[in-house]
């Protein structure tokens, strides 16, 4: 019974404060609550996206390193669509095929391992083209990983100020009402101040989880970016070692 009463006190206090808030305070509280829902949707979806991306990327890189040829997984039609590193790999392999087609060579000759003659090898401009495609894909994937992180940062930084605005506005109206009524009694301004302080509380409840989640997600993004960058260099080096024409 005591625990139930203790749990009901904060809710009762919040309900009373919301009831005593002025219209501007209630509007700000509604905006903050909607911002909280919006921020949590970003947090949950982004966390799932990054966890899945990291797991699939790890599996993809391990499988890639088990193969003798850098295009083996591409030939086997193995797909790791949730991995940003795989998308770098897929675009890089397609760029190799386009480089050969531009020279009138069937890409299947290269991918099947027919590299005994110079005409079936990649020239340095071709290797550079593969690297450029891989680097552009890497940049695009970095932007996709950062998608909506700016919105989360905005929620973390703007929510306290929006709550403070509601508090200052509400306190100002409470003291203005006290002056117009000619009463200096605390009971005359306490309800209005209680309602005004509610916006600051709600603002902090929105900002704190948003700020914590932003830092944690940013760390996961940084780690995944490093893994992609390392794979890019590994893939291009493997292509050079296996397919670049000597002396060209």
C-alpha positions in Angstrom: 0.0 0.0 0.0 2.8 2.4 0.9 4.7 1.6 -2.3 1.6 2.2 -4.4 1.1 5.6 -2.7 4.7 6.5 -3.3 4.4 5.6 -7.0 1.2 7.6 -7.4 2.6 10.8 -5.9 4.8 11.8 -8.8 2.0 11.1 -11.3 -0.4 13.1 -9.2 2.0 15.9 -8.9 2.6 16.0 -12.7 -1.2 15.9 -13.3 -1.7 18.8 -10.9 1.1 20.8 -12.4 -0.2 20.2 -15.9 -3.7 21.2 -14.8 -2.4 24.5 -13.4 -0.2 25.3 -16.4 -1.2 28.1 -18.7 -2.0 27.5 -22.3 1.5 28.2 -23.5 2.9 25.7 -20.9 0.5 23.0 -22.0 1.4 23.5 -25.7 5.1 23.3 -24.8 4.5 20.1 -22.8 2.6 18.5 -25.8 5.5 19.5 -28.1 8.0 18.0 -25.8 6.1 14.8 -25.4 5.8 14.5 -29.2 9.6 15.2 -29.4 10.2 12.4 -26.9 8.2 9.9 -28.9 10.0 11.0 -32.1 13.5 10.8 -30.4 12.8 7.3 -29.0 11.7 6.1 -32.4 15.0 7.2 -33.8 16.9 5.7 -30.9 15.3 2.3 -31.2 15.4 2.0 -35.0 19.0 3.3 -35.2 20.2 1.0 -32.5 18.7 -2.0 -34.3 20.2 -0.8 -37.6 23.7 -0.4 -36.2 23.6 -3.7 -34.3 22.5 -5.6 -37.4 25.0 -3.8 -39.6 27.9 -4.6 -37.3 26.9 -8.3 -37.0 26.5 -8.8 -40.7 29.7 -6.8 -41.5 31.7 -9.0 -39.1 30.3 -12.2 -40.8 30.9 -10.8 -44.3 34.5 -9.8 -43.6 35.2 -13.2 -42.0 33.8 -15.0 -45.1 35.7 -12.7 -47.4 39.0 -13.5 -45.8 38.4 -17.3 -46.1 38.3 -17.0 -49.9 41.3 -17.3 -52.1 40.0 -14.7 -54.7 38.7 -11.2 -53.8 35.7 -11.8 -56.1 34.8 -15.3 -54.9 31.8 -14.2 -52.8 30.6 -12.0 -55.7 30.8 -15.1 -58.1 29.0 -17.2 -55.5 26.2 -14.6 -55.3 26.5 -14.4 -51.6 24.6 -11.4 -50.3 25.0 -9.5 -47.1 22.6 -6.6 -47.8 22.6 -5.3 -44.2 26.3 -4.8 -44.2 27.6 -1.4 -45.4 31.0 -3.0 -46.1 29.4 -5.5 -48.4 27.9 -2.7 -50.5 31.4 -1.3 -50.9 32.5 -4.7 -52.1 29.6 -5.2 -54.4 30.1 -1.8 -56.1 33.8 -2.5 -56.4 33.3 -5.8 -58.1 30.8 -4.2 -60.5 33.3 -1.5 -61.3 35.9 -4.2 -62.2 33.4 -5.7 -64.6 32.7 -2.3 -66.2 36.4 -1.6 -66.6 36.9 -4.8 -68.6 33.8 -4.2 -70.7 35.1 -0.8 -71.6 38.1 -2.6 -73.1 35.9 -5.1 -75.0 36.7 -8.0 -72.6 34.2 -10.3 -71.1 34.2 -9.7 -67.3 33.6 -13.4 -66.8 37.1 -14.1 -68.1 38.5 -12.2 -65.2 36.1 -13.4 -62.6 36.6 -17.0 -63.6 40.4 -16.7 -63.0 41.6 -16.3 -66.6 44.4 -13.9 -65.8 47.3 -15.5 -67.5 47.6 -12.9 -70.2 47.9 -9.1 -69.9 44.7 -8.5 -71.8 42.8 -10.2 -69.0 44.5 -8.2 -66.2 43.5 -4.9 -64.8 45.6 -1.8 -65.7 46.4 0.8 -63.1 43.7 3.2 -64.4 41.3 0.3 -63.9 42.5 -0.2 -60.4 42.1 3.5 -59.7 38.6 3.4 -61.0 37.7 0.5 -58.7 39.2 2.5 -55.8 37.3 5.6 -56.7 34.0 3.7 -56.8 34.7 2.0 -53.5 35.6 5.3 -51.9 32.4 7.0 -53.2 30.4 4.1 -51.9 32.1 4.3 -48.5 31.3 8.0 -48.3 27.6 7.3 -49.2 27.5 4.6 -46.5 28.9 7.0 -43.9 26.2 9.5 -44.7 23.5 6.8 -44.4 24.9 5.7 -41.0 24.7 9.4 -39.9 21.1 9.7 -41.1 18.8 11.2 -38.5 21.6 11.6 -35.9 21.3 15.3 -36.4 17.7 15.2 -35.4 18.5 13.3 -32.3 21.2 15.8 -31.4 18.6 18.6 -32.0 16.2 17.0 -29.5 19.0 16.6 -26.9 20.1 20.3 -27.2 16.8 22.1 -27.8 14.5 20.3 -25.3 16.0 21.9 -22.2 15.8 25.3 -23.7 12.2 24.8 -24.8 11.3 23.6 -21.3 13.1 26.6 -19.8 11.1 28.9 -22.1 7.9 27.4 -20.8 9.1 27.8 -17.2 10.1 31.4 -17.5 6.9 32.3 -19.4 4.8 30.6 -16.8 6.6 32.3 -13.8 6.3 35.6 -15.5 2.5 35.2 -15.9 2.2 34.0 -12.3 3.9 37.0 -10.9 1.9 39.3 -13.3 -1.3 37.7 -12.0 -0.1 38.2 -8.4 0.5 41.9 -9.1 -2.9 42.4 -10.7 -4.7 40.7 -7.8 -2.7 42.7 -5.3 -1.9 39.6 -3.3 1.6 38.6 -2.1 0.4 35.2 -0.7 2.5 32.2 -1.7 -0.8 30.3 -2.3 -1.6 32.8 -5.1 1.4 32.0 -7.2 2.3 28.4 -6.1 0.0 26.6 -8.5 1.2 28.7 -11.5 4.8 28.2 -10.7 4.3 24.5 -10.2 2.8 24.3 -13.7 5.6 26.4 -15.1 8.3 24.2 -13.7 6.7 21.2 -15.3 8.0 22.2 -18.7 11.6 22.2 -17.5 11.1 18.7 -16.0 9.6 17.4 -19.2 12.4 19.1 -21.2 15.0 17.3 -19.2 13.3 14.0 -19.5 13.4 14.4 -23.3 17.0 15.7 -23.4 18.8 13.2 -21.1 18.0 10.0 -22.9 18.5 11.7 -26.3 22.0 12.9 -25.3 23.0 9.6 -23.8 21.7 7.7 -26.9 23.4 10.2 -29.3 26.8 9.5 -27.7 26.4 5.7 -27.6 25.2 5.6 -31.2 27.9 7.9 -32.4 30.5 5.6 -30.9 28.9 2.6 -32.8 28.9 4.6 -36.0 32.6 5.5 -35.6 33.5 1.9 -35.1 31.6 0.8 -38.1 33.1 3.5 -40.2 36.6 2.3 -39.2 35.7 -1.3 -40.1 34.5 -0.1 -43.5 37.6 1.9 -44.2 39.8 -1.0 -43.2 37.9 -3.3 -45.5 38.1 -0.9 -48.4 41.9 -0.8 -48.2 42.0 -4.6 -47.8 39.8 -5.1 -50.8 41.6 -2.7 -53.1 45.0 -4.2 -52.1 43.7 -7.7 -52.8 42.4 -6.6 -56.3 45.8 -5.1 -57.0 47.7 -8.2 -55.9 45.5 -10.6 -57.9 44.5 -8.8 -61.0 46.9 -5.8 -61.7 49.0 -6.3 -64.8 52.7 -6.2 -64.0 54.6 -3.2 -65.2 51.6 -1.2 -66.3 
